[in-house]
């Protein structure tokens, strides 16, 4: 009887196995082995991670390569950060030629099977690809200058004061797949932060030109044309007329006319030249302060560009991470569905229990819930990247680059720290701020000393009075004047000394901030460097963990189908595989984020082309 029961268990397990193989026969070759079938139920990250073929009928070895996030490479390809060669910019641009493959052909082309417990499994949203192909937008530009136009769907509205009022204005109608390099180029083109920083540079350049204008004399021309009739003269004539009338009354003779108040027409032209002689360097100090202020703004543009590159890379890697999490959760749902089918088949054969079926149903419901959360995070990451890139309100973005190790770091820790000290604009900004305060102090001190200014004027005056008297003043005449003015502020109540002390405090503050930032820069470099080393080691460890967890799940499922294992073992193996795959994805994304952080900490890398940034 015991032997007969074992024969029944083995037969049921074989039936389940052949049934599973028949369900996947439409997507795989009839001669595909059971190991290939198990691989098809695992995480299909090859379409987003590293793919060698998009055909459904690929061999088991190709499926293994497709599933791997970052397969082990040789020492010349994957070495320690200080031993490997840095990533070439051309690699990033060539990655754009890889078309977006979504979250796996199984999810995009075939509906997920609905288990008997009627637990719905959300279908994966398939991006709509339109517009310019990836390989033509934009190629790696020479010297970092954007010579190509992005797709019209990604162009932001030229009106910065656009205020959408209708739902149609913000509805997503276009989805574009872009690479990391394309995202960085778009961010530099559209970023409001860089636009504001550029306008501030122009302001400082105009302020410098204003100070440089003091090197030249001021030349002014003034012309006055007037006609005047004196009110005092009119009153005088009236008073004279009254005297004549009174005299005529006493003498009995007719009164005489006192005269007429004649008007005066004049044209006065003056050409004036003024020049301040800089005896003690006040003017030169103001010009130097304006030059340093311009340099400060230019360094701020460099800092903003570096921070924008880091923010864009971080948002892009987070989007890749969310895409990978969705794919992992989809694979977990497929594994849970497979376990539920196995449990129900064993229950129908009389060798399984209802408890095992309930366990499988509860596990499937949990995985579906986690998949919904992962898709929510994916949509949030997409909109975060769109916000940084400042694209059109009706466009959405997806990541085209595969999830793989972005590159490596050639410099040692000590070399990285020294390069960061040389390159970080924040440090130079403090030195520039100190120089600005020094020049302002010099200008204040020079203002307390005597100030000498010279000038001259040339005047042309023309008069044409209404008085017909030939001896009246009329005609044209010219004249000139030369002057020299010396002013000396002997006492101002201590205001100048107070301003000098303020600038001295600014100098001390700038020096203290430089010391503080220098320590902060070293900490950032060391933190990023140590994190990069740790992430690099985690990639290799997580690779081995995924392979071991996948094999453990295969054995646990075979044991359960054969009746010698439990449903709990299968669920635990599925959980371990999901955790291992998430750890591998996290290790790769963390490594890429660490590499981007180290690049930000060092700054001014040769491939950044900040001087040519649009």
C-alpha positions in Angstrom: 0.0 0.0 0.0 2.8 2.4 0.8 4.6 1.7 -2.5 1.3 2.2 -4.3 0.9 5.6 -2.7 4.4 6.7 -3.7 3.6 5.7 -7.3 0.5 7.9 -7.3 2.5 10.8 -5.9 5.2 10.5 -8.5 2.5 10.2 -11.3 0.7 13.4 -10.1 4.0 15.3 -10.0 4.9 14.2 -13.5 1.4 15.2 -14.7 1.8 18.7 -13.2 5.2 19.1 -14.7 4.0 18.1 -18.2 0.9 20.4 -17.8 3.2 23.4 -17.0 5.3 22.6 -20.0 2.3 22.5 -22.2 1.1 25.9 -21.0 4.4 27.5 -22.0 4.8 25.6 -25.3 3.4 28.6 -27.3 6.3 30.8 -26.2 9.1 28.2 -26.1 10.5 25.4 -28.2 8.9 21.9 -27.7 12.3 20.5 -26.9 13.1 23.1 -24.2 14.2 21.5 -21.0 12.5 21.8 -17.6 15.3 24.1 -16.4 14.5 26.5 -19.2 10.8 26.4 -18.2 11.8 27.3 -14.6 13.9 30.1 -15.9 10.9 31.5 -17.8 9.0 31.7 -14.5 11.8 33.7 -12.9 12.6 37.4 -13.1 12.6 38.5 -16.8 14.9 41.5 -16.4 16.8 40.9 -19.5 14.6 43.3 -21.5 15.5 46.1 -19.1 18.9 44.9 -17.8 21.0 43.1 -20.4 19.4 41.5 -23.4 21.0 39.5 -26.2 17.8 38.5 -28.1 14.1 39.7 -28.1 12.8 36.5 -29.6 10.6 34.2 -27.5 12.3 31.0 -28.7 15.7 31.5 -27.1 17.8 28.8 -25.6 18.3 28.2 -21.9 21.7 29.7 -21.9 20.4 32.9 -23.6 17.6 33.0 -21.0 20.1 32.8 -18.3 22.0 35.8 -19.7 18.8 37.7 -20.1 17.8 37.2 -16.5 21.1 38.3 -15.1 21.3 41.9 -14.0 25.0 42.0 -14.3 26.7 38.7 -15.1 30.2 38.1 -13.7 32.8 39.6 -15.9 36.5 39.1 -16.2 39.1 41.0 -14.2 39.7 43.3 -17.1 36.0 44.3 -17.2 35.0 44.4 -13.5 37.8 45.3 -11.1 38.1 47.4 -8.0 37.2 51.1 -8.4 40.8 52.2 -8.4 41.9 49.6 -10.9 39.2 49.8 -13.6 39.1 52.2 -16.5 36.5 55.0 -16.5 33.4 54.7 -18.6 33.6 56.3 -22.0 31.1 58.9 -22.9 30.5 57.1 -26.2 29.1 54.2 -24.2 26.3 56.3 -22.9 25.5 57.7 -26.3 25.5 54.2 -27.9 23.2 53.0 -25.2 20.5 55.2 -26.7 20.3 52.9 -29.7 18.8 50.2 -27.6 15.0 50.3 -28.1 12.8 50.3 -25.0 11.7 46.8 -24.2 9.3 47.5 -21.4 9.1 45.0 -18.6 9.4 41.8 -20.6 7.7 40.3 -23.7 5.6 38.0 -21.6 4.0 41.0 -19.8 3.6 43.1 -22.9 2.3 40.5 -25.3 0.6 37.7 -23.3 -2.0 38.3 -20.5 -1.2 36.9 -17.1 -3.2 33.7 -16.3 -6.0 34.3 -13.8 -5.8 31.8 -11.0 -8.9 29.9 -9.9 -9.4 32.1 -6.8 -10.1 35.1 -9.1 -7.4 37.3 -7.6 -6.9 40.0 -10.3 -3.3 40.6 -11.5 -2.8 44.1 -12.9 -1.4 44.2 -16.4 1.8 46.1 -17.0 1.4 49.4 -18.8 3.1 49.4 -22.2 4.7 52.7 -23.1 3.6 54.4 -26.3 6.7 55.0 -28.4 6.4 57.8 -30.9 8.4 60.6 -32.4 12.1 60.6 -33.3 14.0 57.2 -32.9 16.4 57.0 -29.9 19.5 56.6 -32.1 18.9 60.1 -33.7 18.1 62.1 -30.6 20.5 63.4 -29.7 23.9 61.9 -30.5 26.8 62.7 -28.3 27.4 66.4 -29.2 30.9 67.7 -29.8 32.3 69.6 -26.9 29.0 69.1 -25.0 27.1 71.6 -27.2 23.6 70.6 -28.2 23.5 70.9 -32.0 20.3 68.7 -32.4 16.7 69.4 -31.6 14.8 67.2 -29.2 11.5 65.7 -30.3 8.7 68.2 -30.4 6.8 66.3 -27.8 9.5 67.0 -25.2 9.8 70.7 -25.9 8.5 72.7 -23.0 6.1 75.6 -23.6 8.1 78.8 -24.3 5.8 80.8 -22.0 7.3 80.5 -18.5 4.0 81.9 -17.1 1.9 79.1 -18.5 -0.9 78.2 -16.1 -2.9 75.1 -17.3 -6.6 75.4 -16.5 -8.1 72.4 -18.3 -7.4 68.7 -17.7 -6.5 68.3 -21.3 -3.5 70.6 -20.8 -1.8 68.2 -18.4 -3.0 64.8 -19.8 -0.1 62.5 -20.8 -0.3 62.0 -24.5 3.3 61.1 -25.4 5.9 58.8 -23.9 9.6 59.0 -25.0 12.4 56.6 -24.1 15.7 58.4 -23.4 19.2 57.4 -22.3 21.0 58.9 -19.3 23.2 61.1 -21.6 20.1 62.4 -23.4 18.5 63.2 -20.0 21.5 65.2 -18.9 21.5 67.1 -22.2 17.8 67.9 -21.9 18.3 69.0 -18.3 21.1 71.4 -19.3 18.9 72.8 -22.2 15.7 73.2 -20.2 16.7 73.7 -16.6 15.3 76.8 -15.0 18.1 76.7 -12.4 20.7 77.1 -15.1 18.7 79.7 -16.9 18.5 81.8 -13.7 22.2 81.3 -13.1 23.0 82.4 -16.6 20.9 85.6 -16.2 22.8 86.3 -13.0 26.1 86.1 -14.9 24.8 88.6 -17.4 23.8 90.9 -14.5 27.3 90.7 -13.0 28.9 91.3 -16.4 26.8 94.4 -16.9 27.7 95.5 -13.4 31.4 95.1 -14.2 30.9 97.2 -17.4 29.3 99.9 -15.2 32.4 100.0 -13.0 34.7 100.1 -15.9 33.0 103.1 -17.3 34.6 105.1 -14.5 37.9 104.8 -16.4 36.7 107.2 -19.0 35.7 110.9 -18.6 32.1 112.1 -18.6 31.1 114.3 -21.5 27.8 116.1 -21.2 26.1 118.5 -23.6 23.3 120.8 -22.6 21.2 123.3 -24.6 18.7 125.7 -23.2 16.3 127.8 -25.4 14.2 130.4 -23.6 12.0 133.5 -24.0 11.5 135.5 -20.9 9.5 138.6 -20.0 10.5 140.0 -16.6 7.7 140.5 -14.2 9.9 142.8 -12.1 10.4 144.9 -15.2 6.7 145.1 -15.8 6.1 146.3 -12.2 8.9 148.9 -12.6 7.3 150.3 -15.8 4.0 150.5 -14.1 5.5 152.4 -11.1 7.3 154.8 -13.5 4.0 155.4 -15.3 2.4 156.3 -12.1 5.1 158.8 -11.3 4.8 160.4 -14.7 1.0 160.6 -14.3 1.4 162.3 -10.9 3.9 164.8 -12.3 1.6 165.6 -15.2 -1.3 166.3 -12.8 0.8 168.8 -10.8 2.0 170.6 -13.9 -1.2 170.3 -15.9 0.7 168.8 -18.9 -0.1 165.5 -20.7 1.5 162.4 -19.2 4.3 160.7 -21.0 4.7 156.9 -21.6 7.0 155.2 -19.2 8.2 152.6 -21.7 7.7 149.0 -22.7 8.7 145.7 -20.9 10.5 144.0 -23.7 11.0 140.2 -23.8 14.3 138.4 -24.2 15.1 135.4 -26.4 18.2 133.4 -25.7 19.9 130.1 -26.7 22.5 128.7 -24.3 24.6 125.6 -25.2 27.2 124.1 -22.8 29.6 121.2 -23.4 31.0 119.9 -20.1 33.8 117.4 -19.5 34.4 115.8 -16.0 37.0 113.3 -14.9 37.8 111.9 -11.5 41.5 111.3 -10.9 41.9 108.0 -8.9 44.7 109.0 -6.5 44.5 106.1 -4.1 43.0 103.2 -6.1 39.3 103.5 -5.1 38.1 103.1 -8.7 40.4 100.2 -9.4 39.2 98.5 -6.2 35.6 98.8 -7.3 36.4 97.3 -10.7 38.3 94.4 -9.2 35.4 93.8 -6.8 33.0 93.7 -9.8 35.4 91.3 -11.7 35.5 88.9 -8.7 31.7 89.1 -8.4 31.4 88.0 -12.1 33.8 85.2 -11.3 31.6 84.2 -8.4 28.6 84.0 -10.6 30.4 81.9 -13.2 31.5 79.5 -10.5 27.9 79.3 -9.3 26.9 78.3 -12.9 29.5 75.5 -12.8 28.2 74.4 -9.4 24.6 74.4 -10.5 25.5 72.4 -13.7 27.3 69.8 -11.6 24.4 69.5 -9.2 21.9 69.3 -12.1 23.9 66.5 -13.6 23.9 64.6 -10.3 20.2 65.2 -9.7 19.4 64.0 -13.2 21.5 60.9 -12.9 20.0 60.2 -9.5 16.4 60.5 -10.8 17.3 58.4 -13.8 18.8 55.6 -11.7 15.8 55.8 -9.4 13.6 55.3 -12.4 15.6 52.3 -13.5 15.3 50.9 -9.9 11.6 51.3 -10.0 11.4 49.6 -13.4 13.4 46.7 -12.0 11.2 46.5 -8.9 8.1 46.3 -11.1 9.7 43.4 -13.1 10.7 41.6 -9.9 7.2 41.9 -8.5 5.8 40.6 -11.8 8.0 37.6 -11.6 7.0 37.1 -8.0 3.3 37.1 -9.1 4.1 34.6 -11.8 5.8 32.4 -9.2 2.9 32.7 -6.8 0.5 31.7 -9.6 2.6 28.7 -10.4 2.6 27.6 -6.8 -1.1 28.1 -6.6 -1.7 25.9 -9.6 0.6 23.2 -8.2 -1.3 23.3 -4.8 -4.7 23.1 -6.5 -3.5 20.2 -8.7 -2.3 18.2 -5.7 -5.5 18.9 -3.9 -7.6 17.7 -6.8 -5.4 14.6 -7.0 -6.1 13.9 -3.3 -2.5 14.2 -2.1 -2.6 17.9 -1.2 -4.4 19.9 1.5 -6.8 22.8 1.5 -4.4 24.6 3.8 -1.6 24.6 1.2 -4.1 26.1 -1.3 -5.1 28.9 1.1 -1.4 29.6 1.8 -0.8 29.9 -2.0 -3.8 32.2 -2.4 -2.7 34.5 0.4 0.8 34.6 -1.0 -0.5 35.5 -4.4 -2.7 38.3 -3.0 0.3 39.8 -1.1 2.5 39.7 -4.3 -0.2 41.4 -6.3 -0.4 44.1 -3.7 3.4 44.6 -3.7 3.2 44.8 -7.6 0.7 47.6 -7.3 3.0 49.5 -4.9 6.0 49.0 -7.2 4.0 50.5 -10.2 3.0 53.5 -8.1 6.7 54.1 -7.3 7.5 53.7 -11.0 5.0 56.4 -12.0 6.3 58.7 -9.3 9.9 58.2 -10.5 8.9 59.0 -14.1 7.2 62.3 -13.1 10.2 63.2 -11.0 12.6 62.8 -13.9 10.2 64.8 -16.1 10.1 67.6 -13.5 13.9 67.9 -13.4 14.2 67.9 -17.2 11.4 70.5 -17.5 9.8 68.9 -20.5 6.3 69.3 -21.9 3.3 69.0 -19.6 1.8 66.3 -21.9 4.9 64.1 -22.2 6.3 61.3 -20.1 9.7 59.6 -20.0 11.0 56.0 -19.7 14.5 54.8 -19.2 16.2 53.3 -22.3 19.5 52.4 -20.7 19.8 48.8 -19.4 20.3 48.4 -15.6 24.0 47.5 -15.5 27.2 48.8 -14.0 27.6 52.3 -15.4 31.4 52.4 -15.2 34.3 52.3 -12.8 36.7 54.7 -11.1 40.4 54.9 -12.0 41.7 57.3 -9.3 42.7 56.2 -5.8 41.1 57.7 -2.7 44.0 60.1 -2.2 44.0 61.2 -5.8 40.3 61.7 -5.7 40.5 63.9 -2.7 43.2 66.1 -4.2 41.3 66.4 -7.5 38.2 67.4 -5.5 40.2 70.1 -3.7 41.3 71.4 -7.1 38.0 71.2 -9.0 35.2 71.9 -6.6 33.8 75.4 -7.4 32.5 75.8 -3.9 36.0 76.1 -2.5 37.0 78.6 -5.1 33.8 80.6 -4.4 34.9 81.2 -0.9 38.3 82.4 -2.0 36.6 84.7 -4.5 34.3 86.0 -1.8 37.3 86.8 0.3 38.8 88.8 -2.6 35.6 90.7 -3.1 35.6 91.7 0.6 39.2 92.8 0.3 38.6 95.0 -2.7 35.5 96.5 -1.0 37.6 97.3 2.1 40.2 98.9 -0.1 37.6 101.0 -1.8 36.2 102.2 1.6 39.7 103.1 2.8 40.5 105.0 -0.3 37.2 106.9 0.0 38.4 108.5 3.2 41.4 110.0 1.5 41.4 113.2 -0.7 39.5 112.9 -3.9 40.5 115.0 -6.9 38.4 115.7 -9.9 39.0 118.0 -12.9 36.6 119.4 -15.5 36.0 122.0 -18.1 33.1 123.5 -20.0 32.6 125.4 -23.2 29.6 127.7 -23.4 27.9 129.3 -26.4 25.2 131.9 -25.7 22.8 133.7 -28.1 20.4 136.5 -27.2 17.8 138.4 -29.2 15.8 140.8 -27.1 12.6 142.5 -28.3 14.1 145.9 -27.4 14.8 147.8 -30.7 17.5 149.8 -29.0 20.7 149.4 -31.0 22.7 149.5 -27.8 20.8 146.6 -26.2 22.8 143.3 -25.5 22.1 140.9 -28.4 24.1 138.5 -30.6 26.2 135.4 -30.1 29.2 134.8 -27.7 31.2 131.9 -26.3 33.2 131.2 -23.2 34.8 128.4 -21.3 35.8 127.4 -17.8 38.3 125.0 -16.3 38.1 123.7 -12.7 39.8 121.4 -10.3 38.0 120.1 -7.2 39.6 118.5 -4.2 37.3 116.9 -1.5 38.4 115.3 1.7 36.2 113.6 4.2 37.9 114.4 7.4 35.3 113.2 9.8 32.2 111.1 9.1 31.4 110.0 12.6 33.2 106.6 12.3 31.0 105.3 9.4 33.9 104.4 7.2 35.7 102.5 10.0 32.5 100.6 10.7 32.3 99.6 7.0 35.9 98.5 7.0 35.3 96.3 10.1 32.3 94.7 8.3 34.5 93.8 5.4 37.2 92.4 7.7 34.5 90.2 9.3 33.5 89.0 5.8 37.1 88.1 5.0 37.3 86.0 8.2 34.0 84.3 7.5 35.0 83.4 3.9 38.3 81.8 5.3 36.4 79.9 7.9 33.9 78.6 5.4 36.7 77.6 3.1 38.1 75.5 6.0 34.7 74.0 6.7 34.0 73.2 3.0 37.4 71.6 2.6 36.6 69.2 5.3 33.1 68.6 3.9 34.5 67.9 0.5 36.9 65.3 1.8 34.1 63.7 3.7 31.9 63.6 0.6 34.7 62.0 -1.5 35.5 59.4 1.1 31.9 58.6 1.7 31.2 58.2 -2.0 34.4 56.2 -2.5 33.8 53.8 0.4 30.2 53.3 -0.8 31.3 52.6 -4.3 33.7 49.9 -3.1 31.0 48.3 -0.9 28.4 48.4 -3.8 31.0 46.8 -6.1 31.5 43.9 -3.7 27.7 43.6 -3.2 27.1 43.1 -6.9 29.2 40.0 -7.0 27.7 38.7 -3.8 24.1 39.3 -5.0 24.8 37.5 -8.3 25.7 34.4 -6.4 22.7 34.8 -4.1 20.3 35.0 -7.1 21.7 31.8 -8.7 21.5 29.9 -5.4 17.9 31.2 -4.6 16.7 30.3 -8.1 18.1 26.7 -7.8 16.6 26.4 -4.3 13.2 27.4 -5.7 13.4 24.9 -8.4 14.2 22.1 -6.0 11.5 23.2 -3.5 8.9 23.1 -6.3 10.0 19.7 -7.5 9.9 18.4 -3.9 6.5 19.8 -3.4 5.2 18.3 -6.7 6.6 15.0 -5.7 4.9 15.1 -2.4 8.0 15.1 -0.2 8.0 18.9 0.4 5.6 21.5 1.8 3.9 24.6 0.3 5.6 26.6 3.0 9.0 25.6 1.7 8.0 26.8 -1.8 6.7 30.1 -0.5 9.8 30.6 1.5 12.0 29.8 -1.5 10.0 32.3 -3.6 10.4 35.0 -1.0 14.2 34.3 -0.8 14.4 34.6 -4.6 12.5 37.9 -4.7 14.8 39.2 -1.9 17.9 38.1 -3.7 16.8 39.7 -7.0 15.9 42.9 -5.2 19.3 42.8 -3.5 21.0 42.4 -6.9 19.1 45.3 -8.4 19.7 47.4 -5.4 23.5 46.7 -5.5 23.7 47.7 -9.2 21.6 50.9 -8.7 23.4 51.8 -5.5 26.8 51.3 -7.3 25.7 53.6 -10.1 24.4 56.2 -7.6 27.7 55.9 -5.7 29.7 56.5 -8.9 27.5 59.5 -9.8 28.0 60.8 -6.2 31.8 60.4 -6.5 31.8 62.3 -9.8 29.8 65.0 -8.2 32.2 65.1 -5.2 35.2 65.4 -7.5 33.5 67.6 -10.2 34.9 69.0 -13.5 35.4 65.6 -15.0 36.7 65.7 -18.6 33.5 64.4 -20.0 31.3 66.9 -18.3 32.1 69.8 -20.7 30.9 72.4 -18.2 32.6 75.2 -20.1 30.5 74.5 -23.2 27.3 73.7 -21.4 24.4 75.5 -23.2 
